[in-house]
Amino acid sequence: MTKTAMYHVLNTKIAAIRGKMLTETDYRRLLNMTSVQEIVSYLKGHTSYRKFLQTVKLDSGDRFALEKILNEKLIALLTNLRKYVTGPYRDFLNCFQIRYEVAELKQIAKQIQQTGYASHYEKPVFLAKNPTISLEKIRSAKTIRELIENLAGTFYFSFLKNLLKSEQITLFHFEMTLDRAFFNILEENALKLRKKDQQVFYRIYGTYFDMLNIQMIYRCKKFYHRSPEEIFNYSINQGNVFNYRHIKELCYCEDLEQLKEKIATTPYSFMLKGDELQDIYMERRMHRYMYYRLQRALKSYANDISSLLAILMLVDFEKRDLVSIIECVRYGLEQEKAEKYLIRELG
Amino acid sequence: MSIQKMEMLNMVGKMDQVDQIARKIILSSSVHMVNAYNEIQNNNFSILEAKNNIGAVIDYSYIRPYTSEKDLATYEDQLKALADILNIEPKVFPEYYKEAYSFKEDQAVLSELYESIREKHQRYQNLQQRLQELQGLEEYLSYIKKLDFNLTEALNMQYIKLKFGKLSKYNMDKLKKNYENISAIVLKINTASEFDSIMIFVPKALENEVERALKSLNFEEFPINFTFEGTPRDWLIAIEREKRTIQSEVKKIQEDLQDFKKQYETDIHKYYSRLIMEYEVEELKSYIVCTDEFFYLTGWVPVKCKQKLLRELKPFQNQLSIAFRKDKEYEDIMDPPTYIENNRFFRPFESILKTYGIPSYHEIDPTPFVSISYLLLFGMMFGDIGQGLVFVLAGLLLMKKLKRPNLGGVLTGLGISSMIFGYFYGSVFGLEGVITPIFMRPINPMEDINFILIAGIVIGIGLLSVSYLYNIFNSLKRKDLENGVFGSHGIAGLLFFWILLYFALAKILGFATFLPDQVLIMILVMLLAMILFRQPLSNLITGKRPLYQESPSDYYVEESFGLFETLLSMFSNTLSFIRVGAFAITHVGLFLAFTTIANMINSPFAGVLVIVLANIVIIGLEGLIVFIQGLRLEYYELFSKYYDGSGYEFNPIRIRLTERRSTQ
């Protein structure tokens, strides 16, 4: 298959996927609902989630069960798209599988940290797809150390094994190591794509990397009190606006005030507005910023992978929004307030 | 050649014998277990009703599902570890699980054996690990062996710590970019494709800080657990010496283990064989219920295996209460499993049946019909002595060498059928005229096109009629008048099919029918009406009420469409068999095309090559197509008439080697 044909096929597929995404009307209706059951039945009756909600009973209000189903939709999307790409492009697409596996592993580790066991976390759909991983073993772990030990033989172990040497393994290190592993692999695989696609990748993800770096530096400074050297080492290379010198500068900021001043001069000033809700909204703001850029990239349907990159993230955003909507409805948040937690801005 | 009769086994026995009895049942391979709890709950347990075992009846109220106390997992782990240490591939020998044994004793002996070897093995593993560490150290030192300094002193400095380790290229880059802020001296001593090996000097006062930074770089430290004297070069020599000492000890342990292996190899096989048995015992026990004293067991047993089972259980006869209940008693409760038994010739064709579904217990086994009709269809479509022979050989190969008895058996049968038809067609590897059939004029499908096509349809009509008969027979056996007598695949349907054919034939060939046309048409209409009204009709006769299972209007809307579909499919299903003739013609035609090419080439050698190629293509491609088309005729045209496939397979509890192995 020539690459041009591949792009055409992909873009056609992606256009179809885009057509099936939730519309603004869907969002509004969902926000107006009063119960999770109502949401489920709406998704079942009016949206492309129908196929995945077939087995869910209407009275099921279990958030994890729903999230599992939303994840299954993502898996279906990835499996579907994988059919239309070859060679390094398929490897690249496989990275997104890793991304969700990492997310699930992090969630499991977090649960272990909080409760001392992981058996409650029963829905790791992405990990379940990975034949090298034994869910039984993962669930039997009582500590993060055991979790890492039980991952022996998997792809993730090579990254995590060095943590075993330290006496105390913190959740922070576990999460950071996995995130770093993912970004390393993503970049490694992106570099095997055609030149043009590499540029597209950095154009789209560079912005994301910039924001992730800011978020990470901010959090490390505010909550984890890590040394600048450590923070720098955990940063992601190849941002759009920041090179390593900028990042280093940010890492070596004396305090959050200084960090805010430095960010103020960049396009990402919106991340650190200094308001009270900054911590809560930071991620949402990042995503919304990405949302608009991705919409542009998606609609271009250019002869490259920009639409592919965009749809992957947008579908993920839709999932996040749905989870937020469900939470908002469950806790009876007013619609106006609820809207603020959504990545998608409702006009 | 039939579906075996089943009886329900009810058994009550003493709890302390449960293991031995379970083993006997497993060895007999004749009981399809049924959950006893449900049976007792539904009052289907005949011994309890009979009350001939007072103790067991009194205990009835304390009945509970069996919960296992056996620790098979530890046993298996120990066994696996032992096999691993001694490098033995455990095998199953039936004699070990057939003889009487006590699992508890086995368990004790095994764990003792495991303990005694484990110590040695641990030492062995430690040594191996030391060896590995030494090799690692050797590698690092080889990078710095040209440096002339006292390594021992460098490692024992008071204020500075020396570390060795690896960093990925990516992280090395990170380190470089921020080197001015790292309070340590980092020296790159080697670079490989993905990793750089480094040597770091850290002030002890700042060790924590540096440690944290290194951790964030995913630094893989190489701990030095040895001390030797002198320069790196001296160290290397000392390491070499140390390695040799360790290796000689390793060798000695290996020899010891070898002795162990000789001594205990058969034991490992023995314990493994019994473990496989114990797993089945546990599986069996998951179906039983028990009280403190008694256990209750239920399962389906083929009538012909009853004697065998009783013979196995003879030693326990006095402590067991056994009762068998006829399948009739279970008519409304549950269908027995289906156990098809056929002779060697028909057996492979069961797989064709089972791909579609397992016949239900009350059906007649359609395997003989499926086999014969499939062979007939295939042979007719693909008749050739030479190519048939290839199928036979391939089938035999699959059967004997590759352990695929079903596929092999089917293929052999098809090959033989192909050879027989090849004889009629006078065709050997596509070449006609090589042989002349002795008692029959050769049929050349290309020359007798109409004859062949019509022959296909005639055979189709024959096979369809048999299918109808099967359905009629099965339905009547179930006392199902609706489908058996009035249904579109019942007597009414079959009569309609035949009379219609007769009528059409008379019109085409122009002979007079034995009844006036009008009467025949009247009969046909009446038969159609019968099919249309089959539910109320049969309910009227059997006296079942209400007449309609759904609302009458729904019934008639549905049925009138159904009637239309019946007529249509009767027509299309019959014509469908044209393909049998058509493929016979294609078979010849395809080869004809190749012979024409061979003749055009004008070189005898290339000509032969083309003929060989033609045969390969025809066997591969056409063989596959005909194989599939034959299946299609079976599954769609024929099975839809009579085969329900709603049964479930008789699956007795027994030693299942291949299945277990695959789960391990």
Interface residues (C-beta under 8 A of the other chain):
Chain A: F159 N162 L163 K165 S166 H173 M176 T177 R180 N184 R226 S227 P228 E229 E230 F232 N233 Y234 Y244 K248 Y252
Chain B: Y170 N171 K174 L175 K177 N178 N181 I182 E209 R212 A213 K215 S216 L217 N218 F219 E220 E221
